[in-house]
Each structure stands twice: as structure tokens, then as C-alpha cells.
Amino acid sequence: MKIIISNSSPDPIYEQIVRQVKSQIISGELVAGDPLPSIRKLALELQISVITTKRAYDELEGEGFIDSVGGKGTFVASQNKEILRERKMKVVEEKLAQAVAEARLLGIKPRELRDMLRLLYEEEN
Amino acid sequence: MNAALEISNLRKSYKGFVLKDISFSIPAGTIMGLIGPNGAGKTTVIKLVMNLIRREAGAVRIFGRDNIAQEPEAKARIGFVYDEPCFPPDVSLGRIASAVAPFYPRWDGKLFARTLEEFDLSSRKKFKTLSHGMKMKFALALALAHDADLILMDEPTSGLDPVFRHELLVRLSTVIQDERKSVLFSTHLTSDLEKIADHVTLIHEGAIVFSAPKDEILETYGLVKAGGRDVSASEIPGLKGCRHSAYGLEALTAELEAARRSIGPRAVYERASLEDIMYFISKGEPHA
């Protein structure tokens, strides 16, 4: 598991952890059954609060990415990659739908919107 | 979680200073930072916990035990590390340790020797030859060796260089790998706490401003900055303090999201550090 905490990032630290663990699960770097460090160990290693790491783990567990097994530790949950990807796609779709609705309000034409999207997409790389 | 330390309605007055009914608690397995400007009452709180000065009212419970009625049991579980530890100057560290060891039923001599080594201290060294930082480390080594469940530190990092401070902070987070152990740590150097503290209690002029999980504070507080006369302080929700300059306004809010919603693009918004929060609360013009 790799985690990089940025102090200058506007995102709270627990979110940075959640995002990085999720992306490693989705990309397959972490697979079902892989053990995660304990809340306290991770806090020590990253030199952050145990409350922060607990919150990150709670969130990951709530979303089904990890399982904590009482007395044994925390592990990457087994999950269907297809379903995972589909879930992610759905999030993207919802966000796009929001953008389209906003664009419609402002009278932006589909072609302008497509150009905007292409620009944004290329910028990211 | 059980409380390692529970302070309720603690009161103490001196000429010109009153500690006003302070209450907060530290869950076992966590690190709490007690912050406030000089003279806010941090040391008074710690001295009251140690029963070094008489409280006027209120209660202090250490793992459920009253710190006065059950003083020996309560204190056996505390490791007190203060900014100027006082030991006979001409005595070696090893002899000081053997003198204090009998007071602690859970004293671990091997652990003490290991910790001294880890801290690059020799047990043959005389106490007076130690630098300020080394004295601090020695006091911490004693606290760790008697297996203290609550480590109390008064301004441990003031006067220490950054390398040393970092080392000390890592050691403190190692302490709470054991879920029964807790740390209370007073400081005016808030950047030390920004990282490792779980809870932060801010006191100002003898009263508690807040005692809450650090993440919660850092997420809800924020700075609002606006130029010229674009925004007046009175319209900022959750205003805690502000500063006017020739070119604009800088204000601390306890409701960053509400401020962002109601003031919108007329201002810029930033996260507040603990230092910003302490500064605005103690020095800002509150109702300007």
C-alpha cells in the first residue's frame, strides 16, 4: 500500500487516504484479502492522528472496500471488479448530467459543451 | 472509549487570573494538545491535575480515580514531563532512576536502559551536564519506564530544535500504539500538534474556547479574506475574530461553509491553521 499525504492539499487528510486506498483497490494493486495496517500503526507511520485514520477506515468500510475482522485486523474486501467499475461509471454519469443541466440553463450548445469537455480531458493529461 | 483523564468544572484563582470552570476529557489511546497563548492557564491546568496547587472547585479523575482522594493510585499511572525537570545536579542519570524506581510498582529497568540508549543518553552522565532537550528526554524516559498510562507534558517542545521535536513527536505517537495509553501535551507551538494530536483544547484567559477532535476544528474553522470595503465583519457567519488592514479584512470564522455560501465570490477562503485560530481568538478584534 502506498499513501502520500500532502499538507498543502485542500482535501482533508482522511479523504486523501480514502481516495488513495480506493484507487489502489480499483487498479488491482491491492487485492481482496490483503491486510491493511492497523489504525494506530498507519497513524504512527504517517504521523497523523488516530482519529483521522479511523475515519478513513470507517469510510472505506462503509463503502465496502475493506472489512475489519474483530481481533484479526483490516483486510481488503472481496469485490467484483465489474460492479466496481460500473459504480464508478455511474458517478461519472451523474456528475455529467449535472453539468449538462447547468449548461442547458446557461444556453450552452452541445457542441460548445463537447469542446469544453475535450479541453478539460486533455488538460488532465 | 474510557477516559484517561476527566476534568470537570475545574476552578482556580490567582490575583488577576481565574481559571474558569474548565472541563474536558481525554479518551484512552489518544493524544490531546492543550493550546493557548502564554498566560492562558495551560500550566495551571497541568499543575491542578498533578495536585501541585490546590483546586478551588471541580474534579479531576485519572482513569476514574480522584487525583486528591486517591492520589497515590492516580499518580502511579501518570508520567509527568515538565519543561524544567528538577533533579539533584551532581547525581548521575542511573542513580536518579534507581532512586525513583521504588515509587513505581510497574518500573521496568530494561525498558529504561533501552530508552536512554535510543535517546543517546548515558546513565553515567550527571544531570547538570544535560542540555534542555536532553533533560526533557530523560524525563520522558523515566515516564516510559514506569509504564505510565497518561503522559503529561508541559511545553515539552519549547526551546527544542526541529529535529529533536520531530523525534519527540514520533516517540509520543509510538506511546499510543498501546490503546490504553494517552498523552496530554501543552504547547504554544501549534504546528507540532497539527499533525499528531487527536483532540485539541484551546484555552484563552482561563476559559475553554473549544475542546474537540482536531480534524473537526480544522474542517469547520476557516479564514475569510476580502479586499477594501467589500465585506464587513458583521456579515460573516460564525465570526471569531478579525483584523483590518489598509487594504482589507481578514477574519476567522467557525463556520467556513456558511461563510462561503453567504458571502460568495466577494471574498477568498482558506483553511485556518491552529496558529491562525489561536491568534484571532486571542488577538483579533472580536466585534469590529
Chai-1 contact restraints between the chains, C-beta under 6 A:
chainA,res_idxA,chainB,res_idxB,connection_type,confidence,min_distance_angstrom,max_distance_angstrom,comment,restraint_id
A,P12,B,E219,contact,1.0,0.0,6.0,A-B,restraint_1
A,R40,B,Q177,contact,1.0,0.0,6.0,A-B,restraint_2
A,L44,B,S173,contact,1.0,0.0,6.0,A-B,restraint_3
A,Q47,B,K195,contact,1.0,0.0,6.0,A-B,restraint_4
A,Q47,B,I196,contact,1.0,0.0,6.0,A-B,restraint_5
A,S49,B,D198,contact,1.0,0.0,6.0,A-B,restraint_6
A,S49,B,K214,contact,1.0,0.0,6.0,A-B,restraint_7
A,V50,B,D198,contact,1.0,0.0,6.0,A-B,restraint_8
A,I51,B,D198,contact,1.0,0.0,6.0,A-B,restraint_9
A,I51,B,P213,contact,1.0,0.0,6.0,A-B,restraint_10
A,T52,B,D215,contact,1.0,0.0,6.0,A-B,restraint_11
